[in-house]
Amino acid sequence: MHVVHLSLLIVLGRQCLAGNVFKCSDECTCEIKESEIVRCWVEVKDLPLRCQKHWDTLNLVLRSEEQVVEVEQLLFNCQNLKSLSISTESNQRIKIASPRLLRNMSQLRILHLESIHFSSVDMARLLLQDTTFLEYTSLVKTNIDQEKFAEILKDAPISLINLRVIDSLIEGQLPARMFTSFCSKTNPKSLSMTIDGSRISSIHPEAFVGCFSLSKLQITRSLLTASLEQAIGIEWKGASPSYGAFYHLPNLQKLDLENNNLLGIRSDSWAMNLDKVSFLSLAGNNLRFIANSSFQRLKNLGILDLSRNPKFSTPVNPWKSNSVELRNGIVVETFENLCNLKRVIGLERTCLVNEKTEGNFSQAVHTILESMPKCTSYESANKTKLSEENTRSISHTQEEKLMWYVFLCSISVCCLGLIAWLVLITKRSIAAKTVELHLLPPTYTHQESPSRSPRTGTG
């Protein structure tokens, strides 16, 4: 997912960096496919690198014996470059201290920076200032936090139509009007934005104000939590929800929220103004409940990815803000009237509440629903859960009683054993005394002494 599609950066061959184009200099190793496409490995100590006038594409790989290196200047005389990629070898981090890394690179169209850290907020703010015609920017494994990201967006050129920020330090809530300056510039082309691998937990409902041109939005591998409505700032006032962050994206066509921690969808309020969305991915979340009306506003939806989620349930009352009473399985009304829906991914682990699959479905969805197993129980998931908890509680009580019985029985057995041992000892003692008495010589009193036999003799 993180492979950057920069076709102009694929380079082969051997060549040079300074002076003669067809001879490598001592301080670098080069590969050249054509004279204007160059890939270079340069030691940090040999920077800055001087570009040749005819270079069109440069893929620069920095080498250093140290893990973290601070560099004042990387390049000079590179005003003719149209594509630039800067990365490091062996996951080293290069900290750039130069206030204007891309000075005078007004012809640059493609920019890819990987493992490059900015020494200050000002440097992030000035990063794209000179890139008048820049169209594609990819920032991977940088130290861009929310403040630096906001500064980059402010000075982004109007030509920029694809921005990717991967494995950054952006965290917390995306604030109000964060993307307004970037989106509202007079660029008729559709915009694409990717924020992958961050710690974003929620989005302010006005974060995308003015982003009419944004057609692709990807916020993946982040920490969007709770229900989808709560994650994008929707609040309930009685039974009426407010609008969320996506309300300001009327031309959005692709929405990817894969690998977050979303728990469910309460209603269709999150999808207000998203009539043009044709692709939606909620894969790899923690979705447990989906309301009947969750996708009803997405009239143009063609692909829906719900894979890698727990078994789904249907909310009985989605307007409850504190708790959601659930019913096992998913209902057919969830996919009704979505006539453009061609593919639904990830329904293998759930069942269908309805006995019949009649309704206004696309042929593909009808086939999917026909193949789904029917739920065997219509009891609410909460009741089922409560029953399970009661069963576990009863089982636990029985276990405690059994343990007490075993304990008492053990005590009884021990007591009986002790008594038996005492009885045995007593019997042995009595037997020993009896034997001793039998072995002693008899004793007689004076009266009971037998008279001696008279001697007989002859007179």
URURNOR-V142131 format. One record per backbone hydrogen bond with DSSP energy under -0.5 kcal/mol. NH is the residue of the N-H (numbers start at 1). CO is the residue of the C=O. E is the energy in kcal/mol with one decimal. If there is no record, write none. Layout:
# URURNOR-V142131
nh=(NH & NH)
co=(CO & CO)
e=(E & E)
This chain:
# URURNOR-V142131
nh=(5 & 6 & 7 & 9 & 10 & 11 & 15 & 16 & 23 & 28 & 29 & 30 & 31 & 33 & 34 & 37 & 38 & 38 & 39 & 40 & 41 & 42 & 42 & 43 & 44 & 46 & 47 & 48 & 49 & 51 & 51 & 55 & 56 & 57 & 58 & 59 & 60 & 60 & 61 & 61 & 62 & 62 & 63 & 69 & 71 & 76 & 81 & 82 & 83 & 84 & 85 & 86 & 87 & 89 & 92 & 93 & 94 & 94 & 95 & 95 & 96 & 96 & 97 & 97 & 98 & 103 & 105 & 106 & 107 & 108 & 109 & 110 & 111 & 112 & 113 & 114 & 115 & 117 & 117 & 119 & 124 & 125 & 126 & 127 & 127 & 129 & 131 & 132 & 133 & 134 & 135 & 136 & 137 & 138 & 139 & 140 & 140 & 141 & 142 & 145 & 149 & 150 & 151 & 152 & 153 & 154 & 155 & 156 & 160 & 161 & 162 & 163 & 164 & 165 & 166 & 167 & 168 & 169 & 172 & 174 & 175 & 177 & 178 & 179 & 183 & 184 & 185 & 187 & 188 & 191 & 192 & 193 & 194 & 195 & 196 & 197 & 198 & 199 & 201 & 202 & 203 & 204 & 207 & 209 & 211 & 212 & 214 & 215 & 215 & 216 & 217 & 218 & 219 & 220 & 221 & 222 & 223 & 225 & 226 & 228 & 231 & 232 & 233 & 234 & 237 & 238 & 239 & 240 & 241 & 242 & 245 & 247 & 248 & 249 & 252 & 253 & 254 & 255 & 256 & 257 & 257 & 259 & 261 & 263 & 264 & 265 & 271 & 272 & 274 & 277 & 278 & 279 & 280 & 281 & 282 & 282 & 284 & 285 & 286 & 288 & 289 & 290 & 291 & 294 & 296 & 298 & 299 & 300 & 301 & 302 & 303 & 304 & 305 & 306 & 306 & 313 & 314 & 316 & 317 & 320 & 325 & 327 & 328 & 329 & 330 & 334 & 335 & 336 & 337 & 338 & 339 & 341 & 342 & 342 & 343 & 345 & 350 & 352 & 353 & 353 & 361 & 365 & 366 & 367 & 368 & 369 & 370 & 371 & 372 & 372 & 375 & 381 & 382 & 384 & 385 & 386 & 387 & 388 & 389 & 390 & 391 & 392 & 393 & 394 & 395 & 396 & 397 & 398 & 399 & 400 & 401 & 402 & 403 & 404 & 405 & 406 & 407 & 408 & 409 & 410 & 411 & 412 & 413 & 414 & 415 & 416 & 417 & 418 & 419 & 420 & 421 & 422 & 423 & 424 & 425 & 426 & 427 & 428 & 429 & 430 & 431 & 432 & 433 & 434 & 435 & 436 & 437 & 438 & 439 & 440 & 449 & 449)
co=(3 & 4 & 5 & 6 & 7 & 9 & 30 & 21 & 20 & 25 & 41 & 15 & 39 & 37 & 37 & 34 & 36 & 57 & 31 & 59 & 29 & 40 & 61 & 27 & 63 & 43 & 44 & 74 & 74 & 49 & 76 & 52 & 36 & 36 & 83 & 38 & 58 & 85 & 40 & 59 & 60 & 87 & 42 & 93 & 95 & 49 & 78 & 56 & 56 & 110 & 58 & 112 & 60 & 62 & 89 & 67 & 92 & 115 & 69 & 93 & 94 & 117 & 71 & 95 & 71 & 100 & 102 & 104 & 79 & 105 & 82 & 82 & 136 & 84 & 138 & 86 & 140 & 94 & 115 & 96 & 120 & 121 & 122 & 123 & 124 & 126 & 128 & 130 & 106 & 131 & 109 & 109 & 162 & 111 & 164 & 113 & 138 & 166 & 166 & 143 & 145 & 146 & 147 & 148 & 149 & 150 & 151 & 153 & 157 & 135 & 135 & 192 & 137 & 194 & 139 & 196 & 197 & 144 & 199 & 202 & 173 & 206 & 175 & 207 & 179 & 180 & 182 & 185 & 186 & 213 & 161 & 216 & 163 & 218 & 165 & 220 & 221 & 170 & 172 & 172 & 231 & 174 & 204 & 206 & 208 & 210 & 211 & 191 & 213 & 191 & 254 & 193 & 256 & 195 & 258 & 259 & 200 & 201 & 261 & 264 & 227 & 228 & 230 & 229 & 240 & 236 & 237 & 237 & 239 & 235 & 232 & 244 & 245 & 246 & 249 & 215 & 215 & 279 & 217 & 255 & 281 & 283 & 224 & 226 & 226 & 289 & 268 & 269 & 271 & 274 & 253 & 253 & 303 & 255 & 280 & 305 & 307 & 282 & 262 & 263 & 263 & 313 & 265 & 291 & 293 & 295 & 297 & 275 & 298 & 278 & 278 & 343 & 280 & 304 & 345 & 288 & 327 & 325 & 325 & 317 & 323 & 314 & 379 & 312 & 351 & 331 & 332 & 333 & 360 & 335 & 337 & 338 & 302 & 340 & 302 & 304 & 347 & 373 & 330 & 351 & 359 & 341 & 362 & 363 & 364 & 365 & 366 & 367 & 368 & 369 & 352 & 326 & 326 & 380 & 381 & 382 & 383 & 384 & 385 & 386 & 387 & 388 & 389 & 390 & 391 & 392 & 393 & 394 & 395 & 396 & 397 & 398 & 399 & 400 & 401 & 402 & 403 & 404 & 405 & 406 & 407 & 408 & 409 & 410 & 411 & 412 & 413 & 414 & 415 & 416 & 417 & 418 & 419 & 420 & 421 & 422 & 423 & 424 & 425 & 426 & 427 & 428 & 429 & 430 & 431 & 432 & 433 & 434 & 435 & 436 & 445 & 446)
e=(-0.5 & -1.9 & -0.6 & -2.2 & -1.2 & -0.8 & -0.8 & -1.5 & -1.3 & -1.0 & -1.8 & -0.6 & -2.6 & -1.1 & -0.7 & -1.4 & -0.5 & -2.9 & -2.6 & -2.6 & -2.6 & -0.5 & -2.4 & -0.8 & -2.7 & -1.7 & -1.6 & -0.5 & -3.5 & -0.6 & -1.9 & -1.5 & -3.6 & -2.6 & -2.4 & -2.4 & -0.6 & -3.5 & -3.2 & -0.5 & -0.5 & -2.6 & -2.6 & -2.0 & -3.1 & -1.9 & -1.4 & -3.1 & -1.6 & -2.4 & -2.4 & -2.8 & -2.5 & -1.9 & -1.0 & -3.0 & -0.5 & -2.0 & -3.8 & -0.6 & -0.6 & -3.2 & -3.4 & -0.6 & -0.7 & -1.1 & -1.8 & -1.4 & -0.6 & -1.2 & -3.1 & -2.0 & -2.1 & -2.3 & -2.7 & -2.5 & -2.3 & -2.9 & -0.5 & -1.9 & -1.3 & -2.3 & -2.0 & -0.6 & -0.7 & -1.1 & -0.8 & -1.6 & -0.9 & -1.0 & -2.5 & -2.3 & -2.4 & -2.4 & -2.9 & -3.1 & -0.6 & -2.3 & -0.5 & -0.5 & -2.5 & -2.1 & -1.7 & -2.3 & -2.2 & -1.6 & -1.4 & -0.8 & -1.4 & -1.9 & -1.6 & -2.5 & -2.7 & -2.8 & -2.8 & -2.8 & -1.2 & -2.7 & -1.9 & -2.2 & -0.6 & -2.6 & -1.3 & -1.8 & -2.9 & -2.6 & -0.5 & -3.0 & -0.6 & -2.7 & -2.1 & -2.6 & -2.6 & -3.4 & -2.3 & -2.1 & -1.1 & -3.0 & -2.1 & -1.0 & -2.8 & -2.6 & -2.2 & -1.2 & -2.2 & -1.4 & -0.8 & -2.8 & -0.5 & -1.6 & -2.5 & -2.2 & -2.4 & -1.3 & -1.6 & -0.8 & -1.8 & -1.4 & -0.6 & -2.7 & -2.2 & -1.3 & -1.3 & -2.7 & -2.1 & -0.6 & -0.6 & -1.5 & -0.6 & -2.4 & -1.8 & -1.5 & -1.1 & -1.9 & -1.5 & -3.0 & -2.3 & -2.4 & -2.5 & -0.5 & -2.7 & -2.5 & -2.2 & -2.7 & -0.5 & -2.2 & -1.3 & -1.2 & -1.9 & -1.2 & -2.8 & -1.7 & -2.1 & -2.0 & -0.5 & -3.0 & -2.1 & -0.7 & -1.8 & -3.1 & -1.0 & -2.5 & -1.9 & -1.6 & -1.3 & -1.5 & -1.8 & -0.6 & -1.7 & -2.4 & -2.1 & -2.4 & -2.5 & -0.7 & -3.6 & -1.3 & -2.7 & -3.2 & -0.6 & -1.4 & -0.5 & -1.7 & -1.2 & -1.3 & -2.5 & -1.5 & -1.9 & -0.8 & -3.0 & -1.1 & -1.3 & -1.6 & -2.6 & -0.5 & -1.7 & -3.0 & -1.1 & -2.8 & -2.4 & -0.5 & -1.5 & -0.5 & -2.5 & -2.0 & -1.9 & -2.9 & -2.2 & -1.3 & -0.7 & -0.8 & -2.5 & -1.8 & -0.8 & -2.6 & -2.7 & -3.0 & -3.1 & -2.6 & -2.5 & -3.0 & -2.9 & -2.7 & -2.5 & -3.3 & -3.0 & -2.3 & -2.5 & -2.9 & -2.4 & -2.2 & -2.6 & -2.8 & -2.4 & -2.3 & -2.8 & -2.8 & -2.5 & -3.1 & -3.0 & -2.4 & -2.4 & -2.9 & -2.9 & -2.4 & -2.7 & -3.1 & -2.7 & -2.4 & -2.9 & -2.9 & -2.2 & -2.5 & -3.1 & -2.5 & -2.4 & -2.7 & -2.8 & -2.5 & -2.3 & -2.7 & -2.8 & -2.3 & -2.1 & -2.3 & -2.2 & -2.0 & -2.2 & -1.9 & -1.5 & -1.1 & -0.6 & -0.7)
